[in-house]
Amino acid sequence: MNTLKVRELHSPDELRAHAVEWDDLWSRSDVQAPMARAAFVAHWLESFAPDRQFRAVIVEQNGRFIAALPLVVQRVRRVLKVLTLPTNHWAANGELLLDPTVDQDLTLDTLAAALDERSRPPLWLDRV
């Protein structure tokens, strides 16, 4: 059975612990930027957002990562708390990783439902 499961990672250390699965998904995805690999995302978090909350939402199928979206909490205009991609002017480390060989509609619906359930604060995707 091809049951989809949602998992969350909450720290750079958790991301590093799942780097093999993350980087396998990265290599299968259409994302070519090496900065979207696990080690670079973890390094960005430690360098540019050490005090911010991190959340990577992952969709798995049969234990294999098929979609992943790294997010960090930040404040917009110092007022509104939001979840956004881990990017800044110096490094763009936030990318949606998606396996092109899976049912993308089902996978993205599963990811969106997980974000809808868990996205408090709301998403702020200004670079999308």
ABEGO torsion letter per residue (X at the ends): XBBBBBBBBABAAAAAAAAAAAAAAAAABABABAAABAAAAAAAAAAAAAABBBBBBBBBBGGBBABBBBBBBBBBGGABBBBBBBBBAABBABBBBBBAABBAAAAAAAAAAAAAAABOBBBBBAAX
